[in-house]
Amino acid sequence: MSVTTQQLSQWKQQSRRITVLTAYEYAIAQLIDQAGIDIVLVGDSLAMVGLGYDTTLPLTLDEIIHHAKAVRRGVKQALLVVDLPFLTYQESPQQAIHSAGRILKETGAQGVKLEGGYPAMAETVSQLVQVGIPVMGHVGLTPQSVHQFGGYRKQGKTSDQAARIIAEAIALEQAGAFSIVLEHIPSDLAQNITQKLGIPTIGIGAGGGCDGQVLVTSDILGLSARQPPFAKTYTNLQQTITQAVQEFCTEVREGKFPPGN
């Protein structure tokens, strides 16, 4: 049985923590799915991790659909969620429905994620849900607003910021979102939001009081050039891959590979 949005709500009630990792292509998607991850997110971090951009902003809808189709082929058990890239949903609910509809129709994903919980965005979420598109919200540090924030800075540190983030999270739940990502906010604020909501919260740099945790897979594998302060590296594949490539080059140049020369 594959993971469903309904299961996530049940897991929150059961205090069963939810695990989320990103994937952008078939091989990694297949591996993390088989390893037992609950949600696979084709994040717009694809722009930086997979395509080499400095921010998530240049990513297009066609690009994320292309990668999500490959990820879908590798995911059999996890819930598959795909980010809506910058300026593919902010203009109007109709634009959001068109973009999200393309993602579900063309990739086989089971939900989309979008950033922000201000009134207009909550209304967009409501209209997406009304036409049958499951939505994961995202508040706190929203990377598509990096220039507005002046960098990837922790949000919600003042009482006004905290109140706004709480209000956005509540608005997203009322609009019908099935879960909400809380990114780079104080742990006490994240825990407060988690206790107020009936839907699961997924933290990233938001402490251990959330219902689940998400990280970029490249970060946990030690493949990222710049590691976020809240990420943990579980292995160092940069070193492993570099060593393997160096050994291959040496063996070819010395005539040791292929064997039997």
C-alpha positions in Angstrom: 0.0 0.0 0.0 1.3 3.4 -0.9 1.3 6.4 1.5 -1.8 8.6 1.3 -2.6 12.1 2.5 -5.2 10.5 4.9 -2.5 8.4 6.4 -0.5 11.5 7.3 -3.3 12.8 9.4 -3.6 9.4 11.2 0.1 9.4 11.9 -0.1 12.8 13.5 -2.9 11.6 15.8 -0.8 8.5 16.6 2.4 10.6 17.2 4.1 8.7 14.4 6.8 10.9 12.9 6.8 11.5 9.2 9.9 11.3 7.0 10.4 13.4 3.8 13.4 13.6 1.4 13.9 15.2 -2.0 14.5 13.5 -5.3 15.1 14.8 -8.8 15.8 11.7 -10.8 15.0 8.0 -11.1 18.0 6.3 -9.3 17.9 8.2 -6.1 14.0 8.2 -6.0 14.0 4.4 -6.3 16.6 4.1 -3.5 15.0 6.3 -1.0 11.5 4.9 -1.7 12.8 1.3 -1.2 14.5 2.5 2.0 11.1 3.4 3.5 10.8 7.2 3.2 7.2 8.4 3.6 7.1 11.4 1.3 9.3 12.0 -1.8 9.4 15.7 -2.6 10.5 16.9 -6.1 11.5 20.3 -4.6 12.3 23.4 -6.4 15.7 23.0 -4.8 16.2 21.1 -8.1 17.2 24.5 -9.5 20.2 24.7 -7.2 21.1 21.1 -6.5 20.4 19.6 -9.9 20.7 22.5 -12.4 23.3 24.7 -10.7 21.4 28.0 -10.3 22.1 30.3 -7.3 18.4 30.4 -6.2 15.2 28.4 -6.9 13.8 31.3 -8.9 14.9 30.3 -12.5 13.2 26.9 -12.4 10.4 26.4 -14.9 7.3 24.3 -14.8 8.4 22.2 -17.8 11.7 21.5 -16.0 10.2 20.3 -12.8 7.7 18.2 -14.7 10.5 16.6 -16.7 12.3 15.6 -13.5 9.1 14.6 -11.6 8.2 12.1 -14.4 11.6 10.4 -13.8 11.1 10.4 -10.0 7.6 8.9 -10.4 9.1 5.9 -12.2 11.2 5.2 -9.2 8.6 5.7 -6.5 6.2 2.9 -5.7 5.3 3.3 -2.0 6.0 6.9 -0.9 3.6 9.9 -1.4 4.9 11.9 -4.3 4.6 15.7 -3.9 6.0 18.3 -6.4 6.8 21.9 -5.9 5.2 24.6 -7.9 8.0 26.8 -9.2 8.2 30.6 -8.8 5.6 32.5 -10.8 3.6 29.4 -11.9 0.9 30.0 -9.2 1.2 33.5 -7.7 -0.6 35.4 -10.4 -4.1 33.9 -9.9 -5.9 30.8 -8.6 -6.6 29.9 -12.2 -2.9 30.0 -13.0 -2.2 27.8 -10.0 -4.9 25.3 -11.0 -3.5 25.1 -14.5 0.1 24.6 -13.3 -0.8 22.1 -10.6 -3.2 20.2 -12.9 -0.4 19.8 -15.4 1.9 18.4 -12.7 -0.7 15.8 -11.5 -1.8 14.9 -15.0 1.7 14.6 -16.6 3.7 13.2 -13.7 1.3 11.1 -11.7 2.2 13.0 -8.5 -0.3 12.9 -5.6 0.0 16.5 -4.5 1.7 19.8 -5.0 3.5 22.2 -2.6 3.4 26.0 -2.7 4.9 28.7 -0.6 3.1 31.4 1.5 0.0 31.5 3.6 -1.1 35.1 3.2 -4.9 35.6 2.4 -4.6 35.5 -1.4 -2.4 32.4 -1.2 -4.8 30.7 1.2 -7.6 31.4 -1.3 -5.5 29.8 -4.0 -5.0 26.7 -1.9 -8.8 26.6 -1.2 -9.6 26.7 -4.9 -6.9 24.0 -5.7 -8.4 21.7 -3.1 -11.9 22.3 -4.4 -11.0 21.0 -7.8 -9.4 17.9 -6.2 -5.7 18.9 -6.0 -4.0 18.0 -2.7 -1.8 20.9 -1.4 1.1 20.9 1.0 1.7 24.4 2.4 5.0 26.1 3.3 5.6 29.0 5.7 8.5 30.5 7.6 11.6 30.9 5.4 10.1 30.5 1.9 13.1 30.3 -0.6 11.2 31.8 -3.5 11.1 35.1 -1.4 14.9 35.0 -0.8 15.4 38.5 -2.2 12.6 39.9 -0.1 14.1 38.4 3.0 17.6 39.5 2.1 19.0 36.0 2.1 18.2 32.6 3.7 17.6 34.0 7.2 15.6 32.5 10.1 12.1 33.8 10.2 9.7 34.3 13.1 12.2 35.7 15.6 10.1 38.7 16.5 6.6 38.6 18.0 5.1 40.2 14.9 6.8 37.7 12.6 5.7 34.8 14.8 2.1 35.9 14.9 2.0 36.3 11.1 3.5 32.8 10.6 1.0 31.3 13.0 -1.9 33.1 11.2 -0.7 31.8 7.8 -0.4 28.2 9.0 -3.9 28.4 10.4 -5.2 29.9 7.2 -3.6 27.2 5.1 -5.2 24.5 7.3 -8.6 26.2 7.0 -8.1 26.4 3.2 -7.7 22.6 3.1 -3.9 22.0 2.9 -3.1 18.4 4.0 0.2 19.3 5.7 2.5 22.3 6.1 6.3 22.7 5.9 7.8 24.9 8.6 11.2 26.1 7.4 13.9 27.8 9.5 11.8 29.2 12.3 12.4 29.0 16.1 11.7 25.6 17.6 9.2 26.9 20.1 7.2 28.7 17.4 7.2 25.5 15.3 6.0 23.4 18.3 3.3 26.0 19.0 2.1 25.8 15.4 2.2 22.0 15.5 0.0 21.9 18.6 -2.5 24.3 17.1 -3.0 22.5 13.8 -4.9 19.3 13.1 -2.8 18.6 10.0 0.8 17.4 10.1 3.7 19.9 10.2 7.0 19.0 8.4 10.0 20.8 9.8 13.2 21.8 8.2 15.4 23.8 10.5 12.5 24.2 12.9 13.4 21.9 15.8 12.1 18.5 16.9 8.6 19.6 17.9 7.1 19.1 14.3 5.2 16.0 13.2 7.9 15.2 10.6 11.2 16.3 9.1 12.3 17.0 5.6 15.8 17.5 4.2 17.4 17.8 0.8 18.8 14.3 0.0 22.1 15.8 -1.3 22.7 17.3 2.1 22.3 14.0 4.0 24.5 12.3 1.5 27.3 14.8 1.7 27.0 15.9 -1.9 26.1 19.6 -1.3 28.7 22.3 -1.8 27.1 24.4 0.9 25.5 22.7 3.9 22.6 24.4 5.6 23.2 24.9 9.4 20.2 22.7 10.2 21.1 19.7 8.0 22.9 16.6 9.0 25.4 14.7 6.8 24.9 10.9 7.3 27.6 9.9 4.9 30.2 11.6 2.6 29.5 10.6 -1.0 31.6 13.5 -2.3 34.7 11.7 -0.9 33.5 8.3 -2.0 32.7 9.4 -5.5 35.9 11.4 -5.9 38.0 8.5 -4.7 36.2 6.0 -7.1 36.7 8.3 -10.1 40.4 8.9 -9.2 41.0 5.1 -8.9 39.2 4.6 -12.3 41.4 7.2 -14.0 44.6 5.8 -12.5 43.7 2.2 -13.5 42.8 3.2 -17.1 46.0 5.3 -17.5 48.2 2.4 -16.0 46.5 -0.2 -18.1 44.9 -2.0 -15.2 41.4 -1.5 -16.4 39.8 -3.3 -18.1 41.4 -6.4 -16.6 43.2 -8.9 -18.8 45.0 -6.3 -20.9 
